[in-house]
Each structure stands twice: as structure tokens, then as C-alpha cells.
Amino acid sequence: MSRIGKNPITIPAGVTVDVKDNVVTVKGKLGELTQLIDSIDVKIEEGTITLERPTEAKDHKAKHGLYRALIANMIEGVSNGFTKELELVGVGYRASNQGQKLDLALGFSHNIVLNLAPEVKVETVSEKGKNPIIKLTSYDKQLVGEVAAKIRSFRKPEPYKGKGIKFVGEVLRRKAGKSA
């Protein structure tokens, strides 16, 4: 039995969950998310959701835990939301935003301008003496992670000086430089 898959999911107040034709729809104060569920039974009773698999086949075992985690993330997202913070480490690296446009100065000849999806709220914090920080907030965990990974891919942290875009709290493996 999947240890993750067999855990029940509690539905918080203000969140509604509907299951119709293998599609789970979750609505909350922050938004609405849908997920297609394949070959797993979803049961809603008394404020909890339980997932059951029809057989012990390898495919069903894998999907059991996967869909439970996806539904739990959907419920968490529409009730509380998700936040990712990125830090720009390097001399002259800057970030600014006008609405949904993120403008990054990362040491290239031109600035990188990124148009973000309307579901993702972006905020940039620049304090004197500290590295600029980009805060991404959304109710969709997958979308926030995807956007954060895209931004990080423009200038990944390098192992010698640690310059680049890193997640706040991320520990980088540092290398010693050449010994003279």
C-alpha cells in the first residue's frame, strides 16, 4: 500500500471539491484548479478525500500516491497559495517589475524582459547593501515552480563565486579556485 496514497486529505473551510467524469475540480478563495484523474477512485465523505486504487498493478501503485499529492497541493494552493523567492547574487544584477513584466539585468548586453502568466503575482525587493529578491506567488504550485525554474535558468549559480540566480535558502556546493 502506498503510504502517501492511503493518507486522507482534509478539506478546509471555504474550499469546495467536485469529482465529475474523472476530473477533480477544487475551488477556493484564491482560485480554481482542475486535474484529470486516471484509473484511481476518488471518494469524498464528511470533509475528507480518500483515494483508492483498483488493483495492485505497478501503474496503479505509482498513480495512487501521485494523484493524492496533486489533489493535496491543489487544496493547499486555493486556500493558502504558494510562494517562491529567488535571490540575485552578483555585482550589477538587478530585477524590477511593471505589473506582469519582469525586467532582469544579469550582465548580458541586453536586459531580459519576461512576461509572466496572470495567475502568478510577481514582486521585486531591492534594498541597499542586500541582494535583489524576486517573490513569485500563485495558487498553482506547478506553475510557480515552472516560472521560478525558468527565471533561474537565465543565470544559474556558478560554483566558484556563487554568482547567479538562486532560491532563497538554497545551499550551493562551492569549489576552491585554482591554487597558485
N, C-alpha and C positions, 0 to 999 in steps of 0.2 A: 504494500500500500504506500502511495506517495505521502510522505509526511507533510509536505506543503499542501497537496491537493485535498487531503481529508480535513484540514482545518476549516471551520465555518467562518464566514465573513459576516460581521455585524453591520447592519445598515444604520448609519447615524440619522438623527432627526433632520428633516429638511432635504433628504435625498430620496428619490423615487427610482426604483429599478423595475424594468419591464422586460419580459422574455417573450418574443414572438418569432416563430419560424427560424429558430437557431440564431437570432440576433438579440444581443443583450443591449438595452438602452438605459443609460444612467443619467438622470437629471439632478442638478443641484444648483446652489446659489451662484456658482461661478460659471457654469456652462452645461453642455450636454455632450456625452460621448457614446459612441456605438461600437460594438465588437461582434464580429461573426464568430460563432462557436461551432466547431466541427466535431461531431461524434462524442460529445460529452453532455450528460444530462444536468441541467441547472434547475434546482428546486428552491423556491422562495417560500419560507414559512416563518411567521412570527418575528419578523425583523432580522432574520439571518438567511444567508445564502449558503447552500451546500452543493458541491459538485460531485457527481458520481460517474464512474466510467463503466461502460457495458461489459467489457472483458478485461483480462489481464494481458492483452497483447502489448507489445513494446510501444507501438504507436499510441495506444490509449493511455499507457502509463506516462509517457512523455507529455502528452497534451493535458493530462489531468492537472499537474502542477502548474503548467504554463498558463492555462486559462484561469485558474484560481488566482494566480499572481496578477494577471492582466485586469481581471474584474476588481480585485482589491485596490490596484493602482488607480483605476477609473473612479472608484468611490472616494478614495483619498483625494484625488485631483479635483473633483467637482465640489468637495466640501472644504478643503484647506488650500489646495494648489501646490505647485512645486516651484522651487527657486534654485537656480544655478548661478554661481558667482565666478567670474573669470578675472584674473589679475594680469595686467600687462607689465612685464619686467623688462626694463631696458631703457637706455637714455634716449629721450625724444619720442618714445612710444606714447601715443595719445588716443583717446576714444571720446567721441561726442555723438549725441543723437538729436535728431529733429523728428519727433513723432516716431514713426516706424523705420526711419532710415538711420543706420548705424555707420558712422564715419570713423575709419581706423587709419592712423598714421603709424606704420610699422617699419619704417626705414626703407621702404621701396621708393622708386622715383615718383609714384603717384599714390594718393590715398586710396584705400579700399572702401567703397560705399556698398553696403549690404541692405537690401530691402527685406524686412522681416515679415513673417505671416502676422495677420491681425490678431491671432489667438495669443501671440507671445508679446508680453509687455517688456520693454527694454528701458533700463535706467543706467546712466553712467555717473560715476562718482570720481571726481578729481580733486584731491587735497594736496596742498603744497607739502613737499617732503615725503609723500607717500605714492605708491604705485597706483595708476588709474585702475578702477574696478568697474566691470560690466555686470549688471544684475539682470538676469532673464527670469521672468515669472510667467507661468501659464497653468492651466488646469490639465493639460495633456503632457504626461511625463515623457512619452516618446518624442514628441515634438521639441520640448525644451532640451532634451539630451542631444537631439539631432542638430539643432541650431547651435548649441554650445560646442559640439564637436566640429562643426563647420567653421566657426569663428577661430577655434584653437588650431585648425589645420592651416590657417594662413601663415602662422609663425609658431611652430611647435618649440617647446623649451629645449635648448641645447645643453648637453651635459657638462660643459666646461665652465661657463659663467652663469648658466641658468637663465639666459635671456630668452624671451618669447612670451607666449600666452599660456598661462597655466590656470588650473582650477584653484580656488582659494582653499588652502588646507592640503593641497597635493604635495607629496614629498617626492622630490626629484633625486635620482641617482646621479651623484656628481662624480666626475673623473678628475684626477690630478693632471695638470698640464705637463708639457714636456720639461724634463729636468735638465738644467743647463750644466 
